[in-house]
Amino acid sequence: MKSPTLLAALCCAALISVPAHAAPKWAGAWGYAPADSGASEPEQPAGTYRYRVRLTQAGDALQLSFSNAEGDRPLGIGAVTIASPSDPVGTEIGTNPVHAIRFSGLQAVALPKGGTVVSDPIQAPFHNGQDIIVSVTFATPTRPGRTNLGLEMAFAPATPGATFTPIKVRSYLSLVSVRSAQAPCTVVAFGDSITDGFLGLSPQTRGWPGRLAERLAALPAPQRCGVVNMGISGNKVLRQGRATSALDRFWRDVASVPNVTHVIFLEGINDIGAGAETGPDAVTAEQLVYGYRQFVERAHALGIKVIGGTMTPALRAGYMSPTKERVRQAVNAAIRSGKIFDGIVDFDAAVRNPAAAGDLRAEFDPGDHLHPNDAGLRAMGDAVDLSLLRRGL
């Protein structure tokens, strides 16, 4: 669906760069945490990616961040634009106006290996739930990491007559922020593939954080929170997994989000499942609880509240076992005690089989016995008590 507000602003040339110091308050409105790409990932030639982004916060200006934090090479950004989508789904923009994005006044900019670049703010009205198409043209080949199934994107190589075709890779666009006079709270959904929405097929609702954003959007404006999804498939709390550990990426993927007030934390199953059953490579409940407390300490130092989510069932997943299931249950019991986090979301209770506590409900299991399907992810998003997200929590 076309966005009348953005189209009108573009048509009337109301979109202009504004100096960063003019922003009274910025808030995260969308996120996609960077993750590593291995040598087995296919290389893409120089060309343009299009990302369809759904904003979870309204504002009168917008700013984009691009990350190469875990890339394997320096990259060159040749141009970035935004436009309204021409259709309810997909990345086509048709004849809709496009607006060029600048970086400290420059159209082209280097994106160093391990680095991040932030755009100049763009002034225009943006609303909660609005979809925009962000197009980024790389002058150099790229090797993006694999991704979940739910984010709509397309790629076209920089060759004459090339057309855009759907592609499923991790986005170099890592954060979209909006400037808002009324941004009561910003929630970072932090976790692994289950937060990332790995087996979720809905491009309109990315994982359980997408469902949470839908619920928040239905509230009166003074009560709405922005939602920034910083899940990474394969991520671990204590050790390097897919991307750096949760403890180390706190500063990159949480502290960097403007106006972040709350984190909903769901992670640990990869630590347990990928570890050994016994010995030094086994992960114990005590070690995970220690990691959780370390994460909370980091957040509290910045005045951020952390809501802990219980780990969802995974007994029959390929890397689990009855011994590891007992660790999961022990960690969940510690979370439910209320002595670790500032609040609790019982994701486990929302999706588990009432007749077999180690299994997902049959209607939520896509077949891998680990990642909830869209219906399960929706149930998880519905399990969040919205009163936990009040600033005064």
HELIX and SHEET records of a PDB file:
HELIX    1   1 PRO A    4  CYS A   11  1                                   8    
HELIX    2   2 ALA A   20  ALA A   22  5                                   3    
HELIX    3   3 SER A  193  ASP A  196  1                                   4    
HELIX    4   4 GLY A  207  ALA A  217  1                                  11    
HELIX    5   5 ALA A  221  GLN A  223  5                                   3    
HELIX    6   6 ALA A  246  ASP A  253  1                                   8    
HELIX    7   7 ILE A  269  ALA A  274  1                                   6    
HELIX    8   8 ALA A  285  ALA A  301  1                                  17    
HELIX    9   9 PRO A  322  ARG A  336  1                                  15    
HELIX   10  10 PHE A  347  VAL A  351  1                                   5    
HELIX   11  11 ALA A  362  PHE A  364  5                                   3    
HELIX   12  12 ASP A  374  ASP A  382  1                                   9    
HELIX   13  13 LEU A  386  LEU A  389  5                                   4    
SHEET    1   A 4 ILE A  16  SER A  17  0                                        
SHEET    2   A 4 ILE A 122  PHE A 126 -1                                        
SHEET    3   A 4 GLY A  59  SER A  67 -1                                        
SHEET    4   A 4 THR A 116  VAL A 118 -1                                        
SHEET    1   B 5 ILE A  16  SER A  17  0                                        
SHEET    2   B 5 ILE A 122  PHE A 126 -1                                        
SHEET    3   B 5 GLY A  59  SER A  67 -1                                        
SHEET    4   B 5 LEU A 173  ARG A 179 -1                                        
SHEET    5   B 5 TRP A  26  GLY A  31 -1                                        
SHEET    1   C 6 VAL A  98  ILE A 101  0                                        
SHEET    2   C 6 LEU A  75  ALA A  83 -1                                        
SHEET    3   C 6 ASP A 131  PHE A 138 -1                                        
SHEET    4   C 6 GLY A  47  ARG A  54 -1                                        
SHEET    5   C 6 MET A 153  PRO A 157 -1                                        
SHEET    6   C 6 THR A 165  PRO A 166 -1                                        
SHEET    1   D 3 VAL A  98  ILE A 101  0                                        
SHEET    2   D 3 LEU A  75  ALA A  83 -1                                        
SHEET    3   D 3 VAL A 109  LEU A 111 -1                                        
SHEET    1   E 5 CYS A 225  GLY A 231  0                                        
SHEET    2   E 5 CYS A 185  GLY A 191  1                                        
SHEET    3   E 5 HIS A 262  LEU A 266  1                                        
SHEET    4   E 5 LYS A 305  GLY A 309  1                                        
SHEET    5   E 5 GLY A 343  VAL A 345  1                                        
SHEET    1   F 2 ARG A 352  ASN A 353  0                                        
SHEET    2   F 2 ALA A 356  LEU A 360 -1                                        
END                                                                             
